[in-house]
Amino acid sequence: AQTVTQSQPEMSVQEAETVTLSCTYDTSESDYYLFWYKQPPSRQMILVIRQEAYKQQNATENRFSVNFQKAAKSFSLKISDSQLGDAAMYFCAYRNSNSGYALNFGKGTSLLVTP
Amino acid sequence: GAGVSQTPSNKVTEKGKYVELRCDPISGHTALYWYRQSLGQGPEFLIYFQGTGAADDSGLPNDRFFAVRPEGSVSTLKIQRTERGDSAVYLCASSLMGGGRSRNEQFFGPGTRLTVL
């Protein structure tokens, strides 16, 4: 079974600054996907960024980027130029590529953005 | 609308009652998923449909929980003899196809918050 661990229950960042959210995972598979989802108070999970394990290059989406360390099984999310609208719960998730469909989520990190 | 919708948004019921939660996936999505999110936790997988059939229901906690998708579109999650421990947000997601190496992004609905008194 795969497990996803987010060790930071809460993080805080000032507007326009940079923050990094941590995620580690455990798997015996070599081919998988990793995701970061954002969940605002509206409860709707929104995909922020995705990383395929077979790709060495770290994924980026505008102000969001990841640091994917496959050997260390680490997948952190960096948010640059933080905005008030970034405040939300952030969940790291794993999915097996070959036979998997269900997402395995971590417990989440609550991000507070201060003016 | 173009997104996944779920009804009701909130449901309050009494212990022992029966409830039904509905999910309308994005049109054309063949795969549908149900997750349960307890307070302070990440979502946990319950069941996955590919078309009309439940391809994997290994996440359903016990036989009080059941889900259907009779026409391969709308799905209903049914909970019998509700217990206080069933209180959670129930999230539904859909994707164009299920799993594999294709991108198959899961799009989530806003969830139903179930409170069992």
gemmi code that builds the backbone of each chain (N, CA, C; Angstrom):
import gemmi

chains = {
    "A": [
        ("ALA", (0.852, -1.190, 0.000), (0.000, 0.000, 0.000), (0.888, 1.239, 0.000)),
        ("GLN", (0.378, 2.264, -0.654), (1.132, 3.507, -0.719), (0.647, 4.456, 0.375)),
        ("THR", (1.581, 5.166, 0.983), (1.222, 6.168, 1.980), (1.822, 7.505, 1.600)),
        ("VAL", (1.104, 8.554, 1.933), (1.535, 9.912, 1.656), (1.562, 10.676, 2.971)),
        ("THR", (2.683, 11.343, 3.257), (2.856, 12.034, 4.523), (3.126, 13.512, 4.301)),
        ("GLN", (2.314, 14.332, 4.936), (2.550, 15.775, 4.951), (2.810, 16.153, 6.406)),
        ("SER", (4.018, 16.565, 6.698), (4.445, 16.757, 8.080), (4.154, 18.146, 8.639)),
        ("GLN", (3.643, 19.015, 7.803), (3.367, 20.397, 8.225), (1.853, 20.620, 8.288)),
        ("PRO", (1.248, 20.567, 9.462), (-0.204, 20.788, 9.530), (-0.586, 22.211, 9.103)),
        ("GLU", (0.286, 23.197, 9.430), (-0.013, 24.589, 9.098), (1.271, 25.294, 8.647)),
        ("MET", (1.105, 26.189, 7.698), (2.208, 27.033, 7.265), (1.662, 28.448, 7.072)),
        ("SER", (2.554, 29.426, 7.226), (2.168, 30.814, 7.042), (3.182, 31.505, 6.151)),
        ("VAL", (2.699, 32.399, 5.298), (3.594, 33.137, 4.397), (3.047, 34.540, 4.223)),
        ("GLN", (3.941, 35.484, 4.039), (3.496, 36.849, 3.755), (3.247, 36.996, 2.269)),
        ("GLU", (2.305, 37.843, 1.965), (2.006, 38.154, 0.571), (3.296, 38.522, -0.168)),
        ("ALA", (3.418, 37.988, -1.395), (4.548, 38.237, -2.291), (5.794, 37.414, -1.947)),
        ("GLU", (5.764, 36.719, -0.816), (6.903, 35.879, -0.464), (6.739, 34.468, -1.025)),
        ("THR", (7.753, 33.637, -0.774), (7.773, 32.261, -1.266), (7.625, 31.290, -0.109)),
        ("VAL", (6.881, 30.218, -0.337), (6.692, 29.200, 0.690), (6.819, 27.819, 0.054)),
        ("THR", (7.326, 26.863, 0.831), (7.473, 25.489, 0.350), (6.723, 24.536, 1.265)),
        ("LEU", (5.873, 23.723, 0.674), (5.107, 22.713, 1.402), (5.733, 21.346, 1.136)),
        ("SER", (5.883, 20.557, 2.193), (6.589, 19.282, 2.088), (5.639, 18.099, 1.923)),
        ("CYS", (6.128, 17.083, 1.247), (5.372, 15.837, 1.073), (6.358, 14.705, 0.853)),
        ("THR", (6.185, 13.612, 1.565), (6.941, 12.403, 1.289), (5.947, 11.273, 1.064)),
        ("TYR", (6.392, 10.248, 0.372), (5.485, 9.137, 0.054), (6.266, 7.828, 0.104)),
        ("ASP", (5.553, 6.764, 0.213), (6.169, 5.455, 0.279), (5.516, 4.568, -0.767)),
        ("THR", (6.309, 3.983, -1.641), (5.782, 3.082, -2.652), (6.876, 2.150, -3.128)),
        ("SER", (6.474, 0.977, -3.597), (7.425, 0.046, -4.197), (7.341, 0.100, -5.720)),
        ("GLU", (6.425, 0.926, -6.241), (6.262, 1.064, -7.673), (7.312, 2.013, -8.251)),
        ("SER", (7.569, 1.862, -9.546), (8.522, 2.757, -10.206), (7.828, 3.766, -11.113)),
        ("ASP", (6.568, 3.491, -11.434), (5.831, 4.344, -12.365), (4.559, 4.833, -11.683)),
        ("TYR", (4.472, 6.131, -11.495), (3.323, 6.673, -10.766), (3.204, 8.164, -11.050)),
        ("TYR", (2.108, 8.719, -10.592), (1.877, 10.154, -10.688), (1.805, 10.746, -9.281)),
        ("LEU", (2.243, 11.988, -9.176), (2.106, 12.747, -7.936), (1.377, 14.044, -8.243)),
        ("PHE", (0.582, 14.498, -7.290), (-0.257, 15.671, -7.500), (-0.234, 16.565, -6.263)),
        ("TRP", (-0.467, 17.827, -6.484), (-0.830, 18.760, -5.421), (-2.205, 19.313, -5.754)),
        ("TYR", (-3.122, 19.196, -4.759), (-4.471, 19.733, -4.888), (-4.640, 20.855, -3.866)),
        ("LYS", (-5.425, 21.842, -4.239), (-5.798, 22.947, -3.364), (-7.272, 22.788, -3.009)),
        ("GLN", (-7.596, 22.954, -1.722), (-8.992, 22.885, -1.295), (-9.341, 24.143, -0.505)),
        ("PRO", (-10.000, 25.107, -1.135), (-10.436, 26.310, -0.418), (-11.641, 25.983, 0.458)),
        ("PRO", (-12.138, 26.947, 1.227), (-13.303, 26.696, 2.086), (-14.540, 26.207, 1.335)),
        ("SER", (-14.606, 26.445, 0.036), (-15.730, 25.933, -0.762), (-15.733, 24.405, -0.867)),
        ("ARG", (-14.660, 23.772, -0.441), (-14.486, 22.310, -0.385), (-14.084, 21.682, -1.721)),
        ("GLN", (-14.178, 22.427, -2.818), (-13.876, 21.818, -4.109), (-12.377, 21.642, -4.296)),
        ("MET", (-11.944, 20.418, -4.550), (-10.526, 20.119, -4.769), (-10.134, 20.595, -6.168)),
        ("ILE", (-9.065, 21.367, -6.224), (-8.598, 21.921, -7.500), (-7.180, 21.446, -7.746)),
        ("LEU", (-6.941, 20.864, -8.900), (-5.596, 20.394, -9.227), (-4.671, 21.590, -9.442)),
        ("VAL", (-3.552, 21.594, -8.726), (-2.571, 22.674, -8.847), (-1.472, 22.289, -9.825)),
        ("ILE", (-0.935, 21.072, -9.631), (0.203, 20.663, -10.438), (0.337, 19.144, -10.382)),
        ("ARG", (0.898, 18.587, -11.461), (1.061, 17.135, -11.567), (2.491, 16.813, -11.982)),
        ("GLN", (2.995, 15.665, -11.515), (4.346, 15.208, -11.883), (4.293, 13.734, -12.232)),
        ("GLU", (4.821, 13.380, -13.402), (4.960, 11.967, -13.753), (6.295, 11.477, -13.227)),
        ("ALA", (6.321, 10.323, -12.597), (7.540, 9.837, -11.962), (8.650, 9.555, -12.965)),
        ("TYR", (8.303, 9.215, -14.194), (9.329, 8.886, -15.178), (9.987, 10.133, -15.760)),
        ("LYS", (9.458, 11.291, -15.463), (10.052, 12.538, -15.949), (10.988, 13.110, -14.892)),
        ("GLN", (12.209, 13.375, -15.283), (13.178, 13.930, -14.342), (12.963, 15.425, -14.121)),
        ("GLN", (12.430, 16.086, -15.147), (12.244, 17.524, -15.041), (11.106, 17.841, -14.094)),
        ("ASN", (11.341, 18.800, -13.202), (10.314, 19.216, -12.258), (9.212, 19.993, -12.969)),
        ("ALA", (7.950, 19.681, -12.616), (6.825, 20.375, -13.228), (6.704, 21.802, -12.702)),
        ("THR", (6.237, 22.691, -13.551), (5.956, 24.068, -13.145), (4.646, 24.506, -13.780)),
        ("GLU", (3.914, 25.318, -13.034), (2.670, 25.921, -13.512), (2.616, 27.342, -12.963)),
        ("ASN", (3.070, 28.273, -13.767), (3.076, 29.687, -13.373), (3.842, 29.865, -12.055)),
        ("ARG", (3.176, 30.288, -10.986), (3.867, 30.549, -9.720), (4.113, 29.279, -8.900)),
        ("PHE", (3.628, 28.145, -9.383), (3.744, 26.890, -8.650), (4.791, 25.990, -9.311)),
        ("SER", (5.657, 25.420, -8.499), (6.636, 24.483, -9.016), (6.869, 23.407, -7.978)),
        ("VAL", (7.412, 22.281, -8.431), (7.679, 21.195, -7.501), (9.162, 20.872, -7.501)),
        ("ASN", (9.596, 20.266, -6.401), (10.932, 19.691, -6.293), (10.721, 18.196, -6.080)),
        ("PHE", (10.875, 17.432, -7.152), (10.629, 15.995, -7.131), (11.951, 15.270, -6.978)),
        ("GLN", (12.100, 14.561, -5.869), (13.303, 13.777, -5.580), (12.880, 12.319, -5.497)),
        ("LYS", (12.999, 11.604, -6.629), (12.452, 10.249, -6.694), (13.147, 9.299, -5.730)),
        ("ALA", (14.449, 9.374, -5.642), (15.174, 8.450, -4.769), (14.801, 8.684, -3.307)),
        ("ALA", (14.604, 9.915, -2.951), (14.236, 10.258, -1.577), (12.738, 10.160, -1.344)),
        ("LYS", (11.965, 9.924, -2.397), (10.506, 9.865, -2.327), (9.951, 11.128, -1.677)),
        ("SER", (10.392, 12.232, -2.241), (10.001, 13.543, -1.739), (9.404, 14.365, -2.878)),
        ("PHE", (8.371, 15.137, -2.560), (7.650, 15.887, -3.599), (7.131, 17.172, -2.969)),
        ("SER", (7.942, 18.220, -2.949), (7.539, 19.461, -2.301), (6.978, 20.451, -3.312)),
        ("LEU", (6.115, 21.321, -2.822), (5.473, 22.343, -3.648), (5.992, 23.715, -3.244)),
        ("LYS", (6.482, 24.476, -4.216), (6.923, 25.837, -3.965), (5.939, 26.806, -4.597)),
        ("ILE", (5.473, 27.746, -3.780), (4.571, 28.791, -4.258), (5.339, 30.109, -4.202)),
        ("SER", (5.535, 30.711, -5.347), (6.261, 31.978, -5.433), (5.276, 33.142, -5.503)),
        ("ASP", (5.733, 34.313, -5.034), (4.898, 35.514, -5.106), (3.492, 35.209, -4.553)),
        ("SER", (3.445, 34.734, -3.327), (2.183, 34.280, -2.733), (1.116, 35.377, -2.765)),
        ("GLN", (-0.104, 34.954, -3.025), (-1.237, 35.864, -3.082), (-2.282, 35.457, -2.042)),
        ("LEU", (-3.113, 36.421, -1.648), (-4.124, 36.134, -0.632), (-5.023, 34.977, -1.063)),
        ("GLY", (-5.255, 34.868, -2.355), (-6.102, 33.800, -2.872), (-5.475, 32.416, -2.808)),
        ("ASP", (-4.203, 32.362, -2.439), (-3.553, 31.048, -2.298), (-3.884, 30.389, -0.965)),
        ("ALA", (-4.466, 31.133, -0.044), (-4.808, 30.584, 1.263), (-5.827, 29.461, 1.102)),
        ("ALA", (-5.486, 28.276, 1.618), (-6.332, 27.093, 1.447), (-5.649, 25.909, 2.119)),
        ("MET", (-6.323, 24.764, 2.087), (-5.681, 23.493, 2.426), (-5.023, 22.960, 1.168)),
        ("TYR", (-3.819, 22.428, 1.319), (-3.103, 21.833, 0.195), (-2.847, 20.353, 0.490)),
        ("PHE", (-3.239, 19.517, -0.468), (-3.093, 18.077, -0.304), (-2.144, 17.526, -1.358)),
        ("CYS", (-1.232, 16.699, -0.910), (-0.367, 15.938, -1.787), (-1.054, 14.604, -2.049)),
        ("ALA", (-0.964, 14.096, -3.278), (-1.642, 12.842, -3.614), (-0.793, 12.008, -4.558)),
        ("TYR", (-1.008, 10.711, -4.491), (-0.258, 9.720, -5.273), (-1.244, 8.858, -6.046)),
        ("ARG", (-0.859, 8.490, -7.274), (-1.634, 7.492, -8.019), (-0.677, 6.598, -8.785)),
        ("ASN", (-0.883, 5.309, -8.678), (-0.112, 4.332, -9.440), (-0.479, 4.467, -10.913)),
        ("SER", (0.499, 4.439, -11.791), (0.225, 4.653, -13.223), (-0.414, 3.451, -13.900)),
        ("ASN", (0.126, 2.267, -13.663), (-0.256, 1.140, -14.499), (-1.638, 0.591, -14.192)),
        ("SER", (-1.912, 0.407, -12.941), (-3.202, -0.192, -12.599), (-4.006, 0.678, -11.648)),
        ("GLY", (-3.470, 1.798, -11.271), (-4.130, 2.625, -10.259), (-5.090, 3.634, -10.847)),
        ("TYR", (-6.041, 3.993, -10.067), (-7.010, 5.012, -10.436), (-7.339, 5.854, -9.214)),
        ("ALA", (-7.424, 5.225, -8.058), (-7.740, 5.967, -6.842), (-6.552, 6.821, -6.430)),
        ("LEU", (-6.838, 8.016, -5.978), (-5.813, 8.901, -5.438), (-5.638, 8.608, -3.955)),
        ("ASN", (-4.374, 8.528, -3.513), (-4.057, 8.418, -2.096), (-3.589, 9.784, -1.628)),
        ("PHE", (-4.289, 10.356, -0.666), (-4.007, 11.712, -0.217), (-3.270, 11.722, 1.120)),
        ("GLY", (-2.464, 12.772, 1.320), (-1.932, 13.063, 2.643), (-2.984, 13.766, 3.477)),
        ("LYS", (-2.600, 14.156, 4.702), (-3.552, 14.788, 5.612), (-3.732, 16.277, 5.348)),
        ("GLY", (-2.861, 16.839, 4.554), (-3.022, 18.229, 4.176), (-2.198, 19.200, 4.995)),
        ("THR", (-1.951, 20.361, 4.399), (-1.282, 21.485, 5.059), (-2.151, 22.713, 4.866)),
        ("SER", (-2.470, 23.377, 5.961), (-3.263, 24.601, 5.895), (-2.323, 25.783, 5.668)),
        ("LEU", (-2.505, 26.488, 4.559), (-1.647, 27.635, 4.237), (-2.373, 28.931, 4.534)),
        ("LEU", (-1.758, 29.738, 5.376), (-2.271, 31.070, 5.699), (-1.406, 32.103, 5.000)),
        ("VAL", (-2.023, 33.043, 4.320), (-1.308, 34.112, 3.640), (-1.653, 35.430, 4.320)),
        ("THR", (-0.640, 36.108, 4.837), (-0.872, 37.358, 5.561), (-0.488, 38.562, 4.709)),
        ("PRO", (-1.247, 39.644, 4.820), (-0.964, 40.841, 4.008), (0.357, 41.499, 4.400)),
    ],
    "B": [
        ("GLY", (-24.226, 23.174, -16.057), (-22.869, 23.563, -15.752), (-21.871, 22.556, -16.300)),
        ("ALA", (-20.632, 22.945, -16.363), (-19.621, 22.100, -16.969), (-18.918, 21.214, -15.960)),
        ("GLY", (-19.063, 21.509, -14.660), (-18.314, 20.783, -13.651), (-19.102, 19.640, -13.050)),
        ("VAL", (-18.472, 18.980, -12.068), (-19.134, 17.922, -11.315), (-20.040, 18.579, -10.275)),
        ("SER", (-21.270, 18.125, -10.207), (-22.178, 18.677, -9.208), (-22.615, 17.588, -8.243)),
        ("GLN", (-22.874, 17.998, -7.002), (-23.297, 17.066, -5.973), (-24.459, 17.665, -5.206)),
        ("THR", (-25.417, 16.819, -4.917), (-26.568, 17.259, -4.124), (-26.912, 16.208, -3.079)),
        ("PRO", (-27.393, 16.632, -1.895), (-27.448, 18.033, -1.464), (-26.065, 18.552, -1.073)),
        ("SER", (-25.975, 19.826, -0.841), (-24.713, 20.400, -0.381), (-24.453, 20.015, 1.071)),
        ("ASN", (-25.501, 20.020, 1.850), (-25.433, 19.625, 3.249), (-26.612, 18.721, 3.563)),
        ("LYS", (-26.355, 17.734, 4.425), (-27.406, 16.817, 4.827), (-27.249, 16.523, 6.311)),
        ("VAL", (-28.301, 16.792, 7.068), (-28.314, 16.472, 8.486), (-29.350, 15.370, 8.693)),
        ("THR", (-28.949, 14.323, 9.367), (-29.858, 13.213, 9.594), (-29.673, 12.676, 10.999)),
        ("GLU", (-30.574, 11.825, 11.398), (-30.489, 11.226, 12.724), (-29.886, 9.828, 12.633)),
        ("LYS", (-29.239, 9.460, 13.669), (-28.640, 8.117, 13.762), (-29.694, 7.070, 13.430)),
        ("GLY", (-29.294, 6.118, 12.569), (-30.197, 5.046, 12.196), (-30.970, 5.282, 10.905)),
        ("LYS", (-30.960, 6.515, 10.409), (-31.707, 6.827, 9.194), (-30.929, 6.427, 7.930)),
        ("TYR", (-31.652, 6.434, 6.815), (-31.072, 6.115, 5.502), (-30.860, 7.413, 4.720)),
        ("VAL", (-29.724, 7.533, 4.038), (-29.468, 8.732, 3.235), (-28.960, 8.362, 1.841)),
        ("GLU", (-29.228, 9.233, 0.897), (-28.728, 9.093, -0.459), (-28.022, 10.372, -0.856)),
        ("LEU", (-26.844, 10.233, -1.415), (-26.067, 11.374, -1.887), (-25.875, 11.211, -3.398)),
        ("ARG", (-26.082, 12.313, -4.115), (-26.091, 12.223, -5.572), (-24.889, 12.938, -6.188)),
        ("CYS", (-24.389, 12.369, -7.264), (-23.269, 12.973, -8.005), (-23.589, 13.003, -9.497)),
        ("ASP", (-23.462, 14.188, -10.087), (-23.587, 14.342, -11.540), (-22.198, 14.623, -12.114)),
        ("PRO", (-21.611, 13.680, -12.839), (-20.252, 13.895, -13.347), (-20.261, 14.805, -14.571)),
        ("ILE", (-19.076, 15.134, -15.013), (-18.939, 15.901, -16.250), (-19.406, 15.024, -17.414)),
        ("SER", (-20.173, 15.605, -18.304), (-20.720, 14.855, -19.426), (-19.601, 14.212, -20.240)),
        ("GLY", (-19.770, 12.910, -20.510), (-18.783, 12.191, -21.315), (-17.704, 11.500, -20.504)),
        ("HIS", (-17.641, 11.787, -19.211), (-16.651, 11.112, -18.360), (-17.145, 9.716, -18.020)),
        ("THR", (-16.321, 8.717, -18.332), (-16.740, 7.340, -18.078), (-16.383, 6.869, -16.673)),
        ("ALA", (-15.386, 7.491, -16.082), (-14.934, 7.066, -14.757), (-15.497, 7.999, -13.681)),
        ("LEU", (-15.925, 7.394, -12.570), (-16.486, 8.170, -11.460), (-15.974, 7.583, -10.157)),
        ("TYR", (-15.644, 8.459, -9.224), (-15.040, 8.059, -7.961), (-15.806, 8.702, -6.804)),
        ("TRP", (-15.883, 7.983, -5.692), (-16.381, 8.557, -4.448), (-15.245, 8.505, -3.419)),
        ("TYR", (-15.100, 9.604, -2.684), (-14.136, 9.699, -1.597), (-14.869, 10.209, -0.356)),
        ("ARG", (-14.315, 9.903, 0.809), (-14.856, 10.428, 2.069), (-13.746, 11.207, 2.770)),
        ("GLN", (-14.083, 12.402, 3.208), (-13.108, 13.254, 3.884), (-13.607, 13.572, 5.290)),
        ("SER", (-12.976, 12.947, 6.271), (-13.301, 13.231, 7.662), (-12.585, 14.496, 8.103)),
        ("LEU", (-13.043, 15.077, 9.182), (-12.500, 16.347, 9.670), (-11.001, 16.233, 9.927)),
        ("GLY", (-10.236, 17.140, 9.329), (-8.803, 17.172, 9.555), (-8.013, 16.119, 8.791)),
        ("GLN", (-8.651, 15.445, 7.856), (-7.994, 14.392, 7.090), (-8.063, 14.688, 5.593)),
        ("GLY", (-7.244, 13.962, 4.841), (-7.374, 14.016, 3.403), (-8.472, 13.071, 2.944)),
        ("PRO", (-8.938, 13.235, 1.719), (-9.972, 12.330, 1.207), (-9.475, 10.886, 1.157)),
        ("GLU", (-10.394, 9.967, 1.439), (-10.092, 8.533, 1.368), (-11.003, 7.886, 0.335)),
        ("PHE", (-10.416, 7.058, -0.498), (-11.129, 6.402, -1.586), (-12.205, 5.454, -1.054)),
        ("LEU", (-13.367, 5.516, -1.685), (-14.453, 4.597, -1.345), (-14.724, 3.598, -2.476)),
        ("ILE", (-15.007, 4.124, -3.672), (-15.444, 3.268, -4.773), (-15.158, 3.948, -6.102)),
        ("TYR", (-14.926, 3.115, -7.128), (-14.612, 3.589, -8.473), (-15.511, 2.870, -9.464)),
        ("PHE", (-16.154, 3.655, -10.319), (-16.989, 3.119, -11.398), (-16.309, 3.359, -12.737)),
        ("GLN", (-16.331, 2.343, -13.579), (-15.981, 2.511, -14.975), (-17.249, 2.185, -15.760)),
        ("GLY", (-17.868, 3.197, -16.308), (-19.184, 2.980, -16.921), (-20.229, 2.720, -15.845)),
        ("THR", (-21.003, 1.675, -16.029), (-22.074, 1.357, -15.085), (-21.623, 0.465, -13.936)),
        ("GLY", (-20.488, -0.185, -14.090), (-20.064, -1.167, -13.105), (-19.069, -0.624, -12.107)),
        ("ALA", (-19.183, -1.129, -10.886), (-18.224, -0.767, -9.849), (-16.961, -1.596, -10.062)),
        ("ALA", (-15.915, -0.958, -10.568), (-14.666, -1.665, -10.847), (-13.895, -1.975, -9.577)),
        ("ASP", (-14.094, -1.173, -8.551), (-13.391, -1.384, -7.292), (-14.189, -0.733, -6.179)),
        ("ASP", (-14.709, -1.541, -5.259), (-15.442, -0.993, -4.110), (-14.729, -1.325, -2.813)),
        ("SER", (-13.427, -1.530, -2.893), (-12.655, -1.975, -1.735), (-12.575, -0.932, -0.631)),
        ("GLY", (-12.872, 0.319, -0.949), (-12.797, 1.364, 0.059), (-14.067, 1.554, 0.868)),
        ("LEU", (-15.142, 0.915, 0.480), (-16.383, 1.041, 1.247), (-16.164, 0.445, 2.630)),
        ("PRO", (-16.468, 1.165, 3.694), (-16.096, 0.716, 5.045), (-16.868, -0.510, 5.542)),
        ("ASN", (-18.082, -0.695, 5.115), (-18.872, -1.853, 5.551), (-20.099, -1.975, 4.652)),
        ("ASP", (-20.920, -2.975, 4.933), (-22.048, -3.247, 4.038), (-23.215, -2.284, 4.216)),
        ("ARG", (-23.073, -1.280, 5.066), (-24.105, -0.245, 5.148), (-23.976, 0.751, 3.982)),
        ("PHE", (-22.802, 0.728, 3.343), (-22.528, 1.646, 2.251), (-22.697, 0.924, 0.917)),
        ("PHE", (-23.374, 1.589, -0.013), (-23.583, 1.012, -1.327), (-23.684, 2.141, -2.339)),
        ("ALA", (-23.200, 1.936, -3.552), (-23.282, 2.967, -4.579), (-23.710, 2.351, -5.895)),
        ("VAL", (-24.426, 3.130, -6.688), (-24.894, 2.677, -7.998), (-24.642, 3.751, -9.039)),
        ("ARG", (-24.613, 3.275, -10.289), (-24.473, 4.187, -11.426), (-25.164, 3.524, -12.610)),
        ("PRO", (-26.471, 3.405, -12.566), (-27.223, 2.529, -13.467), (-27.106, 2.852, -14.950)),
        ("GLU", (-26.932, 4.114, -15.310), (-26.869, 4.460, -16.723), (-25.497, 4.995, -17.116)),
        ("GLY", (-24.531, 4.806, -16.250), (-23.170, 5.231, -16.582), (-22.934, 6.714, -16.498)),
        ("SER", (-23.864, 7.428, -15.864), (-23.677, 8.865, -15.695), (-23.831, 9.225, -14.224)),
        ("VAL", (-25.032, 9.576, -13.808), (-25.288, 9.951, -12.413), (-25.018, 8.764, -11.494)),
        ("SER", (-24.459, 9.073, -10.332), (-24.214, 8.037, -9.326), (-24.861, 8.446, -8.015)),
        ("THR", (-25.295, 7.445, -7.262), (-25.874, 7.678, -5.940), (-25.137, 6.836, -4.922)),
        ("LEU", (-24.683, 7.468, -3.864), (-24.079, 6.776, -2.731), (-25.149, 6.633, -1.666)),
        ("LYS", (-25.362, 5.411, -1.225), (-26.448, 5.128, -0.285), (-25.850, 4.627, 1.025)),
        ("ILE", (-26.325, 5.184, 2.121), (-25.844, 4.775, 3.441), (-27.046, 4.373, 4.281)),
        ("GLN", (-27.041, 3.138, 4.730), (-28.135, 2.626, 5.571), (-27.754, 2.736, 7.039)),
        ("ARG", (-28.751, 2.859, 7.893), (-28.567, 2.823, 9.352), (-27.376, 3.710, 9.740)),
        ("THR", (-27.461, 4.981, 9.389), (-26.335, 5.876, 9.596), (-25.892, 5.905, 11.054)),
        ("GLU", (-24.583, 6.094, 11.225), (-23.961, 6.206, 12.542), (-23.253, 7.553, 12.630)),
        ("ARG", (-22.995, 7.994, 13.860), (-22.349, 9.298, 14.041), (-20.975, 9.317, 13.368)),
        ("GLY", (-20.318, 8.184, 13.329), (-19.003, 8.106, 12.694), (-19.040, 8.254, 11.178)),
        ("ASP", (-20.224, 8.235, 10.592), (-20.350, 8.445, 9.148), (-20.288, 9.930, 8.798)),
        ("SER", (-20.340, 10.802, 9.792), (-20.290, 12.241, 9.540), (-18.979, 12.606, 8.865)),
        ("ALA", (-19.074, 13.253, 7.719), (-17.900, 13.590, 6.917), (-18.371, 14.363, 5.686)),
        ("VAL", (-17.398, 14.815, 4.895), (-17.710, 15.355, 3.574), (-17.492, 14.236, 2.553)),
        ("TYR", (-18.489, 13.996, 1.747), (-18.414, 12.967, 0.717), (-18.179, 13.657, -0.624)),
        ("LEU", (-17.015, 13.362, -1.213), (-16.601, 13.994, -2.458), (-16.769, 13.027, -3.622)),
        ("CYS", (-17.209, 13.559, -4.725), (-17.319, 12.786, -5.955), (-16.365, 13.400, -6.982)),
        ("ALA", (-15.770, 12.572, -7.806), (-14.893, 13.050, -8.876), (-15.168, 12.250, -10.138)),
        ("SER", (-14.882, 12.839, -11.265), (-15.001, 12.092, -12.521), (-13.780, 12.373, -13.390)),
        ("SER", (-13.491, 11.434, -14.289), (-12.401, 11.617, -15.245), (-12.822, 11.016, -16.577)),
        ("LEU", (-12.152, 11.430, -17.620), (-12.518, 10.994, -18.971), (-12.462, 9.471, -19.069)),
        ("MET", (-11.387, 8.915, -18.569), (-11.246, 7.466, -18.479), (-10.651, 7.164, -17.127)),
        ("GLY", (-10.536, 5.886, -16.786), (-10.031, 5.547, -15.478), (-8.607, 5.053, -15.512)),
        ("GLY", (-7.752, 5.656, -14.743), (-6.422, 5.135, -14.458), (-5.504, 5.013, -15.648)),
        ("GLY", (-4.494, 4.157, -15.472), (-3.556, 3.920, -16.536), (-2.574, 5.050, -16.710)),
        ("ARG", (-1.884, 5.016, -17.835), (-0.824, 5.984, -18.048), (-1.325, 7.256, -18.715)),
        ("SER", (-2.592, 7.308, -19.036), (-3.116, 8.531, -19.624), (-3.302, 9.581, -18.535)),
        ("ARG", (-3.492, 10.799, -18.922), (-3.520, 11.878, -17.962), (-4.706, 11.763, -17.012)),
        ("ASN", (-5.885, 11.565, -17.558), (-7.042, 11.226, -16.728), (-7.160, 12.040, -15.452)),
        ("GLU", (-7.121, 13.339, -15.603), (-7.276, 14.192, -14.429), (-8.641, 13.976, -13.809)),
        ("GLN", (-8.668, 13.860, -12.495), (-9.926, 13.742, -11.774), (-10.421, 15.137, -11.411)),
        ("PHE", (-11.657, 15.419, -11.808), (-12.298, 16.689, -11.496), (-13.284, 16.443, -10.351)),
        ("PHE", (-13.165, 17.248, -9.319), (-13.960, 17.029, -8.118), (-15.170, 17.938, -8.059)),
        ("GLY", (-16.222, 17.422, -7.418), (-17.365, 18.236, -7.083), (-17.147, 18.923, -5.739)),
        ("PRO", (-18.098, 19.752, -5.309), (-17.950, 20.505, -4.058), (-18.251, 19.674, -2.815)),
        ("GLY", (-18.723, 18.450, -3.004), (-18.950, 17.585, -1.863), (-20.300, 17.771, -1.202)),
        ("THR", (-20.677, 16.744, -0.449), (-21.856, 16.811, 0.423), (-21.363, 16.640, 1.851)),
        ("ARG", (-21.709, 17.613, 2.698), (-21.348, 17.480, 4.115), (-22.470, 16.748, 4.815)),
        ("LEU", (-22.179, 15.541, 5.302), (-23.165, 14.732, 6.013), (-22.924, 14.839, 7.514)),
        ("THR", (-23.960, 15.190, 8.235), (-23.893, 15.249, 9.696), (-24.929, 14.287, 10.256)),
        ("VAL", (-24.463, 13.338, 11.049), (-25.358, 12.377, 11.679), (-25.451, 12.718, 13.167)),
        ("LEU", (-26.647, 13.068, 13.602), (-26.832, 13.481, 14.997), (-27.112, 12.294, 15.917)),
    ],
}
model = gemmi.Model(1)
for chain_id, residues in chains.items():
    chain = gemmi.Chain(chain_id)
    for i, (resn, *xyz) in enumerate(residues, 1):
        res = gemmi.Residue()
        res.name, res.seqid = resn, gemmi.SeqId(i, " ")
        for name, pos in zip(("N", "CA", "C"), xyz):
            atom = gemmi.Atom()
            atom.name, atom.element = name, gemmi.Element(name[0])
            atom.pos, atom.b_iso = gemmi.Position(*pos), 0.0
            res.add_atom(atom)
        chain.add_residue(res)
    model.add_chain(chain)
structure = gemmi.Structure()
structure.add_model(model)
structure.setup_entities()
